[in-house]
């Protein structure tokens, strides 16, 4: 049985988007991530400062 990652719904001028629940960004950034997968490489979690 697989579990679905926790998400939250963010809204912007283009509508609703599912964003990871622990993400520090919203719908516009999520759209950019999905629309512009240039290198396929991401930043390691340690790159981002903690709360």
PDB file of N, CA, C and O in Angstrom:
ATOM      1  N   UNK A   1       0.849  -1.175   0.000  1.00  0.00           N
ATOM      2  CA  UNK A   1       0.000   0.000   0.000  1.00  0.00           C
ATOM      3  C   UNK A   1       0.894   1.238   0.000  1.00  0.00           C
ATOM      4  O   UNK A   1       1.757   1.376   0.867  1.00  0.00           O
ATOM      5  N   UNK A   2       0.698   2.138  -0.960  1.00  0.00           N
ATOM      6  CA  UNK A   2       1.500   3.358  -0.994  1.00  0.00           C
ATOM      7  C   UNK A   2       0.722   4.501  -0.354  1.00  0.00           C
ATOM      8  O   UNK A   2      -0.507   4.549  -0.406  1.00  0.00           O
ATOM      9  N   UNK A   3       1.456   5.401   0.237  1.00  0.00           N
ATOM     10  CA  UNK A   3       0.816   6.563   0.845  1.00  0.00           C
ATOM     11  C   UNK A   3       1.082   7.778  -0.022  1.00  0.00           C
ATOM     12  O   UNK A   3       2.175   7.936  -0.566  1.00  0.00           O
ATOM     13  N   UNK A   4       0.111   8.609  -0.147  1.00  0.00           N
ATOM     14  CA  UNK A   4       0.229   9.814  -0.955  1.00  0.00           C
ATOM     15  C   UNK A   4       0.936  10.894  -0.148  1.00  0.00           C
ATOM     16  O   UNK A   4       0.639  11.078   1.032  1.00  0.00           O
ATOM     17  N   UNK A   5       1.876  11.616  -0.777  1.00  0.00           N
ATOM     18  CA  UNK A   5       2.559  12.695  -0.053  1.00  0.00           C
ATOM     19  C   UNK A   5       1.557  13.747   0.422  1.00  0.00           C
ATOM     20  O   UNK A   5       0.538  13.984  -0.226  1.00  0.00           O
ATOM     21  N   UNK A   6       1.856  14.366   1.545  1.00  0.00           N
ATOM     22  CA  UNK A   6       0.969  15.400   2.086  1.00  0.00           C
ATOM     23  C   UNK A   6       1.098  16.670   1.243  1.00  0.00           C
ATOM     24  O   UNK A   6       2.200  17.140   0.960  1.00  0.00           O
ATOM     25  N   UNK A   7      -0.040  17.202   0.856  1.00  0.00           N
ATOM     26  CA  UNK A   7      -0.076  18.415   0.043  1.00  0.00           C
ATOM     27  C   UNK A   7      -1.056  19.407   0.646  1.00  0.00           C
ATOM     28  O   UNK A   7      -1.899  19.058   1.473  1.00  0.00           O
ATOM     29  N   UNK A   8      -0.925  20.639   0.216  1.00  0.00           N
ATOM     30  CA  UNK A   8      -1.913  21.658   0.559  1.00  0.00           C
ATOM     31  C   UNK A   8      -2.350  22.312  -0.750  1.00  0.00           C
ATOM     32  O   UNK A   8      -1.633  22.244  -1.748  1.00  0.00           O
ATOM     33  N   UNK A   9      -3.496  22.929  -0.748  1.00  0.00           N
ATOM     34  CA  UNK A   9      -4.011  23.611  -1.930  1.00  0.00           C
ATOM     35  C   UNK A   9      -3.649  25.085  -1.824  1.00  0.00           C
ATOM     36  O   UNK A   9      -3.994  25.752  -0.848  1.00  0.00           O
ATOM     37  N   UNK A  10      -2.946  25.589  -2.841  1.00  0.00           N
ATOM     38  CA  UNK A  10      -2.612  27.010  -2.938  1.00  0.00           C
ATOM     39  C   UNK A  10      -3.382  27.581  -4.119  1.00  0.00           C
ATOM     40  O   UNK A  10      -3.613  26.886  -5.108  1.00  0.00           O
ATOM     41  N   UNK A  11      -3.775  28.831  -4.018  1.00  0.00           N
ATOM     42  CA  UNK A  11      -4.531  29.479  -5.082  1.00  0.00           C
ATOM     43  C   UNK A  11      -3.795  30.716  -5.570  1.00  0.00           C
ATOM     44  O   UNK A  11      -3.175  31.438  -4.789  1.00  0.00           O
ATOM     45  N   UNK A  12      -3.875  30.949  -6.886  1.00  0.00           N
ATOM     46  CA  UNK A  12      -3.356  32.180  -7.465  1.00  0.00           C
ATOM     47  C   UNK A  12      -4.314  32.611  -8.573  1.00  0.00           C
ATOM     48  O   UNK A  12      -5.419  32.079  -8.679  1.00  0.00           O
ATOM     49  N   UNK A  13      -3.894  33.573  -9.399  1.00  0.00           N
ATOM     50  CA  UNK A  13      -4.787  34.102 -10.429  1.00  0.00           C
ATOM     51  C   UNK A  13      -5.151  33.064 -11.496  1.00  0.00           C
ATOM     52  O   UNK A  13      -6.111  33.255 -12.243  1.00  0.00           O
ATOM     53  N   UNK A  14      -4.392  31.973 -11.569  1.00  0.00           N
ATOM     54  CA  UNK A  14      -4.663  30.941 -12.572  1.00  0.00           C
ATOM     55  C   UNK A  14      -5.453  29.765 -12.014  1.00  0.00           C
ATOM     56  O   UNK A  14      -5.815  28.855 -12.759  1.00  0.00           O
ATOM     57  N   UNK A  15      -5.723  29.775 -10.719  1.00  0.00           N
ATOM     58  CA  UNK A  15      -6.507  28.698 -10.131  1.00  0.00           C
ATOM     59  C   UNK A  15      -5.800  28.014  -8.980  1.00  0.00           C
ATOM     60  O   UNK A  15      -4.948  28.606  -8.319  1.00  0.00           O
ATOM     61  N   UNK A  16      -6.160  26.762  -8.746  1.00  0.00           N
ATOM     62  CA  UNK A  16      -5.630  26.003  -7.617  1.00  0.00           C
ATOM     63  C   UNK A  16      -4.508  25.077  -8.059  1.00  0.00           C
ATOM     64  O   UNK A  16      -4.495  24.577  -9.184  1.00  0.00           O
ATOM     65  N   UNK A  17      -3.568  24.860  -7.144  1.00  0.00           N
ATOM     66  CA  UNK A  17      -2.456  23.932  -7.365  1.00  0.00           C
ATOM     67  C   UNK A  17      -2.205  23.165  -6.086  1.00  0.00           C
ATOM     68  O   UNK A  17      -2.346  23.709  -4.991  1.00  0.00           O
ATOM     69  N   UNK A  18      -1.831  21.897  -6.220  1.00  0.00           N
ATOM     70  CA  UNK A  18      -1.375  21.134  -5.065  1.00  0.00           C
ATOM     71  C   UNK A  18       0.113  21.411  -4.891  1.00  0.00           C
ATOM     72  O   UNK A  18       0.896  21.291  -5.832  1.00  0.00           O
ATOM     73  N   UNK A  19       0.486  21.782  -3.674  1.00  0.00           N
ATOM     74  CA  UNK A  19       1.865  22.102  -3.325  1.00  0.00           C
ATOM     75  C   UNK A  19       2.237  21.209  -2.148  1.00  0.00           C
ATOM     76  O   UNK A  19       1.403  20.980  -1.272  1.00  0.00           O
ATOM     77  N   UNK A  20       3.480  20.693  -2.101  1.00  0.00           N
ATOM     78  CA  UNK A  20       3.866  19.898  -0.933  1.00  0.00           C
ATOM     79  C   UNK A  20       3.567  20.656   0.360  1.00  0.00           C
ATOM     80  O   UNK A  20       3.813  21.859   0.447  1.00  0.00           O
ATOM     81  N   UNK A  21       3.046  19.967   1.344  1.00  0.00           N
ATOM     82  CA  UNK A  21       2.609  20.605   2.586  1.00  0.00           C
ATOM     83  C   UNK A  21       3.731  21.353   3.289  1.00  0.00           C
ATOM     84  O   UNK A  21       3.476  22.358   3.952  1.00  0.00           O
ATOM     85  N   UNK A  22       4.969  20.882   3.159  1.00  0.00           N
ATOM     86  CA  UNK A  22       6.075  21.532   3.860  1.00  0.00           C
ATOM     87  C   UNK A  22       6.822  22.542   2.992  1.00  0.00           C
ATOM     88  O   UNK A  22       7.850  23.070   3.416  1.00  0.00           O
ATOM     89  N   UNK A  23       6.323  22.822   1.784  1.00  0.00           N
ATOM     90  CA  UNK A  23       6.993  23.755   0.879  1.00  0.00           C
ATOM     91  C   UNK A  23       6.852  25.191   1.369  1.00  0.00           C
ATOM     92  O   UNK A  23       5.830  25.573   1.940  1.00  0.00           O
ATOM     93  N   UNK A  24       7.899  25.976   1.134  1.00  0.00           N
ATOM     94  CA  UNK A  24       7.885  27.389   1.505  1.00  0.00           C
ATOM     95  C   UNK A  24       7.558  28.266   0.298  1.00  0.00           C
ATOM     96  O   UNK A  24       7.964  29.427   0.243  1.00  0.00           O
ATOM     97  N   UNK A  25       6.830  27.712  -0.660  1.00  0.00           N
ATOM     98  CA  UNK A  25       6.437  28.450  -1.850  1.00  0.00           C
ATOM     99  C   UNK A  25       4.978  28.157  -2.145  1.00  0.00           C
ATOM    100  O   UNK A  25       4.361  27.301  -1.511  1.00  0.00           O
ATOM    101  N   UNK A  26       4.437  28.878  -3.111  1.00  0.00           N
ATOM    102  CA  UNK A  26       3.024  28.747  -3.412  1.00  0.00           C
ATOM    103  C   UNK A  26       2.745  28.259  -4.819  1.00  0.00           C
ATOM    104  O   UNK A  26       3.585  27.615  -5.449  1.00  0.00           O
ATOM    105  N   UNK A  27       1.561  28.573  -5.300  1.00  0.00           N
ATOM    106  CA  UNK A  27       1.070  28.057  -6.575  1.00  0.00           C
ATOM    107  C   UNK A  27       1.904  28.526  -7.763  1.00  0.00           C
ATOM    108  O   UNK A  27       2.191  27.728  -8.656  1.00  0.00           O
ATOM    109  N   UNK A  28       2.298  29.788  -7.799  1.00  0.00           N
ATOM    110  CA  UNK A  28       3.056  30.303  -8.946  1.00  0.00           C
ATOM    111  C   UNK A  28       4.389  29.592  -9.103  1.00  0.00           C
ATOM    112  O   UNK A  28       4.786  29.240 -10.214  1.00  0.00           O
ATOM    113  N   UNK A  29       5.077  29.382  -7.993  1.00  0.00           N
ATOM    114  CA  UNK A  29       6.359  28.678  -8.052  1.00  0.00           C
ATOM    115  C   UNK A  29       6.152  27.226  -8.445  1.00  0.00           C
ATOM    116  O   UNK A  29       6.948  26.676  -9.207  1.00  0.00           O
ATOM    117  N   UNK A  30       5.106  26.598  -7.945  1.00  0.00           N
ATOM    118  CA  UNK A  30       4.836  25.209  -8.309  1.00  0.00           C
ATOM    119  C   UNK A  30       4.581  25.092  -9.802  1.00  0.00           C
ATOM    120  O   UNK A  30       5.039  24.140 -10.435  1.00  0.00           O
ATOM    121  N   UNK A  31       3.851  26.054 -10.377  1.00  0.00           N
ATOM    122  CA  UNK A  31       3.617  26.044 -11.823  1.00  0.00           C
ATOM    123  C   UNK A  31       4.938  26.147 -12.581  1.00  0.00           C
ATOM    124  O   UNK A  31       5.149  25.434 -13.562  1.00  0.00           O
ATOM    125  N   UNK A  32       5.822  27.026 -12.132  1.00  0.00           N
ATOM    126  CA  UNK A  32       7.117  27.186 -12.793  1.00  0.00           C
ATOM    127  C   UNK A  32       7.933  25.901 -12.717  1.00  0.00           C
ATOM    128  O   UNK A  32       8.553  25.500 -13.702  1.00  0.00           O
ATOM    129  N   UNK A  33       7.936  25.258 -11.563  1.00  0.00           N
ATOM    130  CA  UNK A  33       8.673  24.000 -11.396  1.00  0.00           C
ATOM    131  C   UNK A  33       8.152  22.953 -12.388  1.00  0.00           C
ATOM    132  O   UNK A  33       8.942  22.233 -12.998  1.00  0.00           O
ATOM    133  N   UNK A  34       6.850  22.869 -12.548  1.00  0.00           N
ATOM    134  CA  UNK A  34       6.263  21.874 -13.450  1.00  0.00           C
ATOM    135  C   UNK A  34       6.445  22.240 -14.922  1.00  0.00           C
ATOM    136  O   UNK A  34       6.574  21.352 -15.765  1.00  0.00           O
ATOM    137  N   UNK A  35       6.455  23.533 -15.240  1.00  0.00           N
ATOM    138  CA  UNK A  35       6.528  23.974 -16.628  1.00  0.00           C
ATOM    139  C   UNK A  35       7.940  24.123 -17.169  1.00  0.00           C
ATOM    140  O   UNK A  35       8.130  24.114 -18.385  1.00  0.00           O
ATOM    141  N   UNK A  36       8.931  24.261 -16.306  1.00  0.00           N
ATOM    142  CA  UNK A  36      10.287  24.536 -16.764  1.00  0.00           C
ATOM    143  C   UNK A  36      11.316  23.581 -16.168  1.00  0.00           C
ATOM    144  O   UNK A  36      12.229  24.021 -15.469  1.00  0.00           O
ATOM    145  N   UNK A  37      11.184  22.275 -16.434  1.00  0.00           N
ATOM    146  CA  UNK A  37      12.176  21.316 -15.928  1.00  0.00           C
ATOM    147  C   UNK A  37      13.425  21.330 -16.813  1.00  0.00           C
ATOM    148  O   UNK A  37      13.622  20.427 -17.626  1.00  0.00           O
ATOM    149  N   UNK A  38      14.262  22.351 -16.653  1.00  0.00           N
ATOM    150  CA  UNK A  38      15.386  22.561 -17.558  1.00  0.00           C
ATOM    151  C   UNK A  38      16.456  21.481 -17.418  1.00  0.00           C
ATOM    152  O   UNK A  38      16.761  20.794 -18.393  1.00  0.00           O
ATOM    153  N   UNK A  39      17.022  21.321 -16.251  1.00  0.00           N
ATOM    154  CA  UNK A  39      18.148  20.405 -16.098  1.00  0.00           C
ATOM    155  C   UNK A  39      17.769  19.068 -15.483  1.00  0.00           C
ATOM    156  O   UNK A  39      18.504  18.090 -15.619  1.00  0.00           O
ATOM    157  N   UNK A  40      16.636  19.019 -14.812  1.00  0.00           N
ATOM    158  CA  UNK A  40      16.284  17.807 -14.096  1.00  0.00           C
ATOM    159  C   UNK A  40      16.978  17.706 -12.751  1.00  0.00           C
ATOM    160  O   UNK A  40      16.722  16.781 -11.981  1.00  0.00           O
ATOM    161  N   UNK A  41      17.854  18.654 -12.470  1.00  0.00           N
ATOM    162  CA  UNK A  41      18.566  18.669 -11.199  1.00  0.00           C
ATOM    163  C   UNK A  41      17.845  19.580 -10.226  1.00  0.00           C
ATOM    164  O   UNK A  41      17.283  20.602 -10.621  1.00  0.00           O
ATOM    165  N   UNK A  42      17.860  19.218  -8.974  1.00  0.00           N
ATOM    166  CA  UNK A  42      17.240  20.046  -7.946  1.00  0.00           C
ATOM    167  C   UNK A  42      18.252  20.452  -6.897  1.00  0.00           C
ATOM    168  O   UNK A  42      19.400  20.008  -6.920  1.00  0.00           O
ATOM    169  N   UNK A  43      17.830  21.281  -5.995  1.00  0.00           N
ATOM    170  CA  UNK A  43      18.675  21.680  -4.881  1.00  0.00           C
ATOM    171  C   UNK A  43      18.514  20.678  -3.749  1.00  0.00           C
ATOM    172  O   UNK A  43      17.412  20.180  -3.519  1.00  0.00           O
ATOM    173  N   UNK A  44      19.593  20.376  -3.040  1.00  0.00           N
ATOM    174  CA  UNK A  44      19.445  19.513  -1.870  1.00  0.00           C
ATOM    175  C   UNK A  44      18.681  20.245  -0.778  1.00  0.00           C
ATOM    176  O   UNK A  44      18.747  21.471  -0.688  1.00  0.00           O
ATOM    177  N   UNK A  45      17.973  19.520   0.032  1.00  0.00           N
ATOM    178  CA  UNK A  45      17.177  20.108   1.116  1.00  0.00           C
ATOM    179  C   UNK A  45      18.039  21.001   2.014  1.00  0.00           C
ATOM    180  O   UNK A  45      17.557  22.011   2.527  1.00  0.00           O
ATOM    181  N   UNK A  46      19.304  20.636   2.205  1.00  0.00           N
ATOM    182  CA  UNK A  46      20.189  21.410   3.082  1.00  0.00           C
ATOM    183  C   UNK A  46      20.503  22.796   2.516  1.00  0.00           C
ATOM    184  O   UNK A  46      21.004  23.652   3.245  1.00  0.00           O
ATOM    185  N   UNK A  47      20.220  23.033   1.241  1.00  0.00           N
ATOM    186  CA  UNK A  47      20.453  24.339   0.627  1.00  0.00           C
ATOM    187  C   UNK A  47      19.528  25.402   1.212  1.00  0.00           C
ATOM    188  O   UNK A  47      19.899  26.572   1.310  1.00  0.00           O
ATOM    189  N   UNK A  48      18.331  24.991   1.596  1.00  0.00           N
ATOM    190  CA  UNK A  48      17.327  25.925   2.082  1.00  0.00           C
ATOM    191  C   UNK A  48      17.407  26.067   3.598  1.00  0.00           C
ATOM    192  O   UNK A  48      17.558  25.076   4.311  1.00  0.00           O
ATOM    193  N   UNK A  49      17.306  27.306   4.089  1.00  0.00           N
ATOM    194  CA  UNK A  49      17.365  27.501   5.546  1.00  0.00           C
ATOM    195  C   UNK A  49      16.131  26.917   6.228  1.00  0.00           C
ATOM    196  O   UNK A  49      15.035  26.930   5.669  1.00  0.00           O
ATOM    197  N   UNK A  50      16.318  26.423   7.403  1.00  0.00           N
ATOM    198  CA  UNK A  50      15.202  25.878   8.175  1.00  0.00           C
ATOM    199  C   UNK A  50      14.421  26.985   8.851  1.00  0.00           C
ATOM    200  O   UNK A  50      14.868  28.132   8.881  1.00  0.00           O
ATOM    201  N   UNK A  51      13.257  26.655   9.394  1.00  0.00           N
ATOM    202  CA  UNK A  51      12.432  27.673  10.074  1.00  0.00           C
ATOM    203  C   UNK A  51      13.068  28.163  11.357  1.00  0.00           C
ATOM    204  O   UNK A  51      12.501  29.015  12.041  1.00  0.00           O
TER     205      UNK A  51
END
